[in-house]
Amino acid sequence: MGIQWRDSLAIGVKSIDDQHKELLARFDKLLNACESGKGIEELKRLLLFLEDYVQTHFNDEEALQKLHRYPGYAEHREQHVYFVSKIKDLRAETDKDGFSLHNVIETNNLLLKWLLNHISKVDTKLGAFINSGTP
């Protein structure tokens, strides 16, 4: 199983594409760890990574949107806020109850469904807007 970067996910903004590649590489580690029975250990590392990385990544994306006066900024930002809240919820749950297989499955579902959908639909619209040169 696993997840790999594919060119169809590129939005045409190198810094953002590189960040997306890193996110997918981290998620791939989780999927591979699940296959070898080490998903809980990898989930601990992934949640620590995500707490900082997604904030940096989303801040970078939002700064680009402001710079280019992207008309979809508010809706795009709302999606970022939602994802950050889901990561915080997962972290709070694992802090309270410990790590379990349930958390691994929940995280996999969130990351695969939300992130891939977000990149392939929402971020590609942003990339197209930026690359069109529209002020």
Secondary structure, DSSP 8 states (H G I E B T S, - for coil): ------GGG--S-HHHHHHHHHHHHHHHHHHHHHHTT-HHHHHHHHHHHHHHHHHHHHHHHHHHHHHTT-TTHHHHHHHHHHHHHHHHHHHHHHHHH---HHHHHHHHHIIIIIIHHIIIIIIHHHHHHHHHT--
